[in-house]
């Protein structure tokens, strides 16, 4: 169930939407930071969006 929630949250998100920190943390835990960042860049997330995500990981 959690995996499905993660996939739905990631696929339904767009760069304009805020992705919750719990989703970011789960994606990084499951796929690794480099893969998660690469996916985000491929989906059009900006450097500012990625910095926000990195702040989530530190919190």
RAVEN-V321012 format. One record per pair of residues at least 24 apart in sequence whose C-alpha atoms are under 8 Angstrom apart, sorted by the first residue. I is the first residue (numbers start at 0). J is the second residue. If there is no record, write none. Layout:
BEGIN
I&J ; I&J
END
This chain:
BEGIN
13&42 ; 13&43 ; 13&44 ; 14&42 ; 14&43 ; 14&44 ; 14&45 ; 14&48 ; 20&52 ; 20&55 ; 20&56 ; 23&52 ; 23&55 ; 23&56 ; 24&55 ; 24&56
END
